[in-house]
Amino acid sequence: MPDPTLEICVDDAAGLAAAISGGADRIELCSSLAVGGLTPTPGLMALAATAPIPVYAMIRPRAGDFVFSDDDVTTMETDIDAARAAGLAGVVLGATRPDGTLDTAILERLVTRASGLGLTLHRAFDLAPDFPAAIDTAIDLGFERILTSGGAPSAIHGLNALRIITAHAAGRIAIMAGSGVNADNAKAFLALGIAELHASASRPMEIPAGRAADLGYVAPGMKRTDFDLVAALRRAMAIA
């Protein structure tokens, strides 16, 4: 198995700096991680493009499901253009039909628009009713990797499915475990032959009282990427 890769998802400049200094190999750049990650702003993309490691931009125009309208797809195509213009290494995509199967028509449009960029299929994959079929579709579309929790709320509870997913992928596409991945459980995923791990490595932010909070500008439960958690996960991956 190749040396394990650590991807950290971040949604602000401080998180980006913490992830890089903590030892991340790759960044998933987002906004609004509290809702699973949305497309980052052009300004954050431009800042992240100066990072010494590859950065992939989440392309997701709104919170909620992954059943997208034509206007949503047009928005995502323009956001892909912005990621390319910023000089980022890749994009993170996903789209499903109402039954959870991957929407190949939309994904073909997005993949075509992203030609020349790296491609990650995000956890929309976890809605698929048939993981082997979804893996084959992702390979046919040209994705490099699939981010998945094995269809569970956290990846540690999806280990059985991740074992099946990894076996079916059989090295044809990278499988990256994500959702609840940390230093304490990293070894369990690496033991399955999963060489890429994805985490936020974040702690709850201390929200000071004040006018910003009083006026509703501060969301409860906000978190921020933490250097120590990134570094601990990096060390756990090195000794697993």
C-alpha positions as CSV (number, residue, x, y, z in Angstrom):
1,M,0.0,0.0,0.0
2,P,1.3,3.5,-0.8
3,D,2.1,5.9,2.1
4,P,-1.2,7.1,3.5
5,T,-2.5,10.5,2.5
6,L,-4.2,12.9,5.0
7,E,-6.7,15.3,3.6
8,I,-8.1,18.0,5.9
9,C,-11.3,19.9,5.1
10,V,-11.2,23.6,6.1
11,D,-13.5,26.5,5.6
12,D,-11.5,29.6,6.6
13,A,-8.0,31.0,6.5
14,A,-7.1,30.0,10.1
15,G,-8.1,26.4,9.4
16,L,-6.1,26.3,6.2
17,A,-3.0,27.5,8.1
18,A,-3.5,24.9,10.9
19,A,-4.0,22.1,8.4
20,I,-0.8,22.8,6.5
21,S,1.3,23.3,9.6
22,G,-0.1,20.2,11.2
23,G,1.0,18.0,8.3
24,A,-1.9,17.7,5.9
25,D,-1.0,16.2,2.5
26,R,-4.0,17.8,0.7
27,I,-6.8,20.3,1.5
28,E,-10.5,20.1,0.7
29,L,-11.5,23.8,0.7
30,C,-15.1,24.6,1.6
31,S,-17.3,27.2,3.1
32,S,-19.9,26.3,5.8
33,L,-18.5,23.0,7.1
34,A,-21.4,23.0,9.6
35,V,-23.7,21.8,6.8
36,G,-21.2,19.4,5.2
37,G,-19.3,22.0,3.1
38,L,-20.3,24.4,0.4
39,T,-18.4,26.1,-2.4
40,P,-15.7,28.4,-1.0
41,T,-15.5,32.0,-2.0
42,P,-13.2,33.2,-4.8
43,G,-11.1,35.0,-2.2
44,L,-10.5,31.9,-0.1
45,M,-9.7,30.0,-3.3
46,A,-7.1,32.6,-4.2
47,L,-5.5,32.4,-0.7
48,A,-5.5,28.6,-0.8
49,A,-3.9,28.5,-4.2
50,T,-0.7,29.8,-2.5
51,A,-0.6,26.7,-0.3
52,P,2.4,24.3,-0.7
53,I,0.1,21.3,-1.0
54,P,-2.7,20.4,-3.4
55,V,-6.0,22.1,-2.8
56,Y,-9.4,20.7,-4.0
57,A,-12.4,23.0,-3.9
58,M,-15.8,21.7,-2.9
59,I,-18.3,22.4,-5.6
60,R,-21.7,22.4,-3.9
61,P,-24.0,25.4,-4.3
62,R,-26.4,24.9,-1.4
63,A,-27.1,22.9,1.7
64,G,-29.4,19.9,1.6
65,D,-29.6,17.0,-0.8
66,F,-27.6,16.4,-4.0
67,V,-30.5,16.4,-6.4
68,F,-29.7,19.5,-8.4
69,S,-31.7,21.7,-10.8
70,D,-30.3,23.0,-14.1
71,D,-29.7,26.3,-12.4
72,D,-27.7,24.5,-9.7
73,V,-25.6,22.8,-12.3
74,T,-25.0,26.1,-14.2
75,T,-23.8,27.6,-10.9
76,M,-21.5,24.7,-10.3
77,E,-20.0,24.9,-13.7
78,T,-19.1,28.6,-13.1
79,D,-17.7,27.6,-9.7
80,I,-15.5,25.0,-11.4
81,D,-14.2,27.8,-13.7
82,A,-13.4,29.8,-10.6
83,A,-11.4,27.0,-9.0
84,R,-9.4,26.6,-12.2
85,A,-8.8,30.3,-12.5
86,A,-7.6,30.5,-8.9
87,G,-5.0,27.8,-9.8
88,L,-6.4,25.0,-7.5
89,A,-5.4,21.4,-8.2
90,G,-8.9,19.9,-8.3
91,V,-12.6,19.9,-7.4
92,V,-14.9,17.8,-5.3
93,L,-18.2,16.9,-7.0
94,G,-21.3,14.8,-6.5
95,A,-24.9,14.6,-7.7
96,T,-27.7,12.1,-7.3
97,R,-31.1,11.2,-8.6
98,P,-34.0,11.2,-6.1
99,D,-33.4,7.4,-5.5
100,G,-29.8,8.0,-4.5
101,T,-28.2,6.7,-7.6
102,L,-25.4,8.8,-9.1
103,D,-26.8,11.3,-11.6
104,T,-24.5,10.5,-14.5
105,A,-25.9,13.1,-16.8
106,I,-25.1,15.9,-14.4
107,L,-21.8,14.4,-13.4
108,E,-20.8,14.1,-17.0
109,R,-21.5,17.9,-17.5
110,L,-19.5,18.7,-14.4
111,V,-16.6,16.4,-15.1
112,T,-16.4,17.8,-18.7
113,R,-16.3,21.3,-17.3
114,A,-13.5,20.3,-14.9
115,S,-11.3,18.8,-17.6
116,G,-7.7,18.9,-16.5
117,L,-8.5,19.2,-12.8
118,G,-8.3,16.5,-10.2
119,L,-11.6,14.9,-9.3
120,T,-13.0,13.6,-6.0
121,L,-16.5,12.2,-5.7
122,H,-17.8,13.4,-2.4
123,R,-20.2,11.7,0.1
124,A,-23.2,11.9,-2.2
125,F,-21.8,8.5,-3.0
126,D,-23.0,7.3,0.5
127,L,-26.6,7.7,-0.7
128,A,-26.2,5.1,-3.4
129,P,-28.3,2.0,-3.0
130,D,-25.7,-0.1,-4.7
131,F,-22.1,0.7,-3.8
132,P,-20.4,-1.5,-6.4
133,A,-22.4,0.0,-9.2
134,A,-21.7,3.5,-8.0
135,I,-17.9,2.7,-7.8
136,D,-18.0,1.5,-11.4
137,T,-19.9,4.7,-12.5
138,A,-17.3,6.9,-10.7
139,I,-14.5,5.0,-12.5
140,D,-16.2,5.4,-15.9
141,L,-16.6,9.1,-15.2
142,G,-12.9,9.6,-14.5
143,F,-12.9,10.3,-10.8
144,E,-9.6,9.8,-9.0
145,R,-11.1,8.9,-5.6
146,I,-14.3,8.5,-3.7
147,L,-14.8,10.0,-0.3
148,T,-17.1,7.8,1.8
149,S,-18.1,6.8,5.3
150,G,-19.5,3.5,4.0
151,G,-23.0,5.0,4.1
152,A,-22.9,5.4,7.9
153,P,-23.1,8.7,9.8
154,S,-19.5,8.1,10.8
155,A,-16.9,6.0,9.0
156,I,-16.0,3.9,12.0
157,H,-19.6,2.6,11.9
158,G,-19.3,1.9,8.2
159,L,-16.3,-0.4,8.4
160,N,-18.0,-3.4,7.0
161,A,-19.3,-1.5,4.0
162,L,-15.8,0.2,3.6
163,R,-14.3,-3.3,3.4
164,I,-16.7,-4.2,0.6
165,I,-16.1,-0.9,-1.2
166,T,-12.4,-1.2,-1.0
167,A,-12.5,-4.8,-2.3
168,H,-14.7,-3.8,-5.3
169,A,-12.5,-0.8,-6.1
170,A,-9.5,-3.2,-6.2
171,G,-7.1,-0.3,-6.8
172,R,-9.0,1.0,-9.8
173,I,-9.9,4.2,-7.9
174,A,-8.7,5.5,-4.5
175,I,-11.1,5.1,-1.6
176,M,-10.9,7.8,1.1
177,A,-12.5,7.2,4.4
178,G,-14.2,10.3,6.0
179,S,-16.6,11.4,8.7
180,G,-15.4,11.1,12.3
181,V,-11.9,10.0,11.4
182,N,-9.3,10.9,14.1
183,A,-6.1,9.8,15.6
184,D,-7.9,7.1,17.8
185,N,-9.5,5.3,14.9
186,A,-7.1,5.9,12.0
187,K,-5.5,2.5,12.2
188,A,-8.9,0.7,11.6
189,F,-9.2,2.3,8.2
190,L,-5.6,1.8,7.2
191,A,-5.9,-1.9,8.2
192,L,-8.6,-2.3,5.4
193,G,-6.1,-1.1,2.8
194,I,-7.6,2.4,2.7
195,A,-4.6,4.7,2.0
196,E,-6.4,8.1,2.1
197,L,-8.1,9.6,5.2
198,H,-10.2,12.7,5.4
199,A,-11.0,14.7,8.5
200,S,-11.8,18.1,9.8
201,A,-9.6,17.7,12.9
202,S,-11.6,20.5,14.5
203,R,-12.5,21.6,17.9
204,P,-15.6,23.7,19.0
205,M,-14.9,27.4,18.9
206,E,-15.4,29.5,22.0
207,I,-18.0,32.0,21.0
208,P,-17.7,35.2,23.0
209,A,-20.8,37.0,23.9
210,G,-21.4,40.3,22.2
211,R,-23.4,42.2,19.6
212,A,-22.4,39.8,16.7
213,A,-23.9,36.9,18.6
214,D,-26.9,38.9,19.8
215,L,-27.7,39.9,16.2
216,G,-27.5,36.3,15.0
217,Y,-24.2,36.5,13.1
218,V,-22.6,33.7,15.1
219,A,-23.9,30.1,14.6
220,P,-24.0,27.8,17.6
221,G,-21.7,24.8,17.4
222,M,-19.0,26.4,15.2
223,K,-15.8,24.5,14.9
224,R,-12.3,25.3,13.6
225,T,-9.5,23.1,12.4
226,D,-6.9,22.5,15.2
227,F,-3.2,22.1,14.6
228,D,-2.8,19.6,17.5
229,L,-5.5,17.4,16.2
230,V,-4.1,17.4,12.6
231,A,-0.7,16.6,13.9
232,A,-2.0,13.8,16.1
233,L,-3.8,12.2,13.2
234,R,-0.7,12.6,11.0
235,R,1.4,10.8,13.7
236,A,-1.2,8.0,14.1
237,M,-1.1,7.4,10.3
238,A,2.7,7.2,10.4
239,I,2.8,4.5,13.0
240,A,-0.3,2.4,12.1
